[in-house]
Amino acid sequence: MNWKRDFKKGLKAGIPIGLGYIPVSFTFGFLAVSGGLPVWVAVVISLTNLTSAGQFAGTNLIFAGAGYFEVALTTFVINIRYMLMSLSLSQKLDKRQGLWNGW
């Protein structure tokens, strides 16, 4: 297995989805900062959310004056779908392949 070749192949395959994330990321940053959040808060929100939907929903709740619990619960529910998708995907993976063998 040639990891450099595989990495380049994966990077090339990921370019279209990466390009799709750029406008969404800029839109979120613009919305968060124009709504009054400091830049560092927008960055922390981006680093702690798995989904753009979670970012936008959490930011809208913050702007509406919701409490920490409501924001955390809403973003958790939105992000939990990835855990469910991962559970489904794990059934398709080879059981002999360990976590680190994929790297």
C-alpha positions in Angstrom: 0.0 0.0 0.0 1.5 3.3 -1.1 0.1 5.9 1.4 1.4 8.9 -0.6 -0.4 7.8 -3.7 -3.6 7.0 -1.8 -3.4 10.3 0.0 -3.1 12.2 -3.2 -6.0 10.2 -4.7 -8.2 10.9 -1.7 -7.2 14.6 -1.8 -8.1 14.8 -5.5 -11.4 13.0 -4.9 -12.2 15.5 -2.0 -11.7 18.7 -4.0 -15.3 19.0 -5.2 -16.8 18.7 -1.7 -14.1 21.0 -0.3 -15.1 23.6 -2.8 -18.7 23.3 -1.8 -17.8 24.0 1.9 -16.0 27.3 1.1 -19.1 29.4 0.4 -20.9 27.9 3.4 -18.0 28.6 5.7 -17.7 32.2 4.5 -21.4 32.7 4.9 -21.4 31.4 8.4 -18.4 33.6 9.4 -20.1 36.6 7.9 -23.4 35.9 9.6 -21.8 35.3 13.0 -19.5 38.4 13.0 -22.2 40.7 11.5 -24.6 39.4 14.2 -22.2 40.7 16.9 -20.1 37.6 17.8 -16.4 38.1 18.0 -14.3 36.3 15.4 -12.8 33.9 18.0 -16.3 32.8 19.0 -17.2 32.0 15.3 -14.0 30.0 15.0 -14.7 28.0 18.2 -18.3 27.3 16.9 -16.8 26.1 13.7 -14.3 23.9 15.5 -16.8 22.3 17.8 -19.7 21.6 15.3 -19.7 18.7 12.9 -22.4 20.3 10.7 -23.1 23.6 9.1 -26.7 23.1 10.1 -25.6 22.9 13.7 -23.5 26.1 13.3 -26.3 28.1 11.8 -28.9 26.8 14.3 -26.7 27.4 17.2 -25.9 30.9 16.1 -29.5 31.8 15.5 -30.4 30.5 19.0 -27.6 32.7 20.4 -28.9 35.7 18.6 -32.4 34.9 19.9 -31.1 34.9 23.5 -31.4 31.2 24.1 -29.5 29.7 27.1 -26.5 27.5 26.9 -28.5 24.3 27.5 -30.9 25.0 24.6 -28.0 25.8 22.2 -26.0 22.7 23.3 -29.1 20.4 23.1 -30.1 21.7 19.6 -26.6 21.4 18.2 -26.2 17.9 19.8 -29.4 16.7 18.2 -28.4 18.0 14.8 -24.9 16.5 15.1 -26.0 13.1 16.5 -27.1 12.0 13.0 -23.4 11.5 12.2 -23.1 9.0 15.0 -26.0 7.1 13.6 -24.5 7.1 10.1 -21.2 5.9 11.6 -23.0 3.0 13.3 -24.6 2.1 10.0 -21.3 2.3 8.2 -19.4 0.3 10.8 -21.5 -2.7 9.7 -20.0 -2.5 6.3 -16.4 -2.4 7.3 -14.0 -5.4 7.6 -14.0 -6.5 11.3 -10.3 -7.4 11.0 -9.2 -3.9 10.2 -8.3 -2.0 13.3 -8.8 1.7 13.9 -5.2 2.6 13.1 -4.8 0.3 10.1 -7.0 2.6 8.0 -4.3 5.3 8.3 
